[in-house]
Amino acid sequence: MAESECTIYRKLKERETRAHAAWTSFLYRNEVKPKLSEKAKRKHQKEEMEEYQQAHKARLAHAKICPACSK
C-alpha cells in the first residue's frame, strides 16, 4: 500500500515511528549512563516494545476502516 494522504494515518504513522525509535534507541544506546539492573532493563524494554506494538496496531486498524487509506 502506498503512503496515504489521510491525516489520521500520517499522525498514527508518526506515533509508530517515534515509538519504534524510542524502543530501538534503548536497545542500541551508546550513551554513558548509570547501569540499570537486569530487571529494570527488561521492564523498560518491555514498556517501550508495548508502546510500539500499540502504535502499530492502531495504525493498521485505522488503515482497515478508513476509506482513503484502504484504496
NORURQUI-V572891 format. One record per helix or strand of 3 or more residues. SS is the DSSP state (a for helix, b for strand). FROM is the first residue (numbers start at 1). TO is the last residue. If there is no record, write none. Layout:
ss: [SS & SS]
from: [FROM & FROM]
to: [TO & TO]
This chain:
ss: [a & a]
from: [7 & 38]
to: [27 & 65]
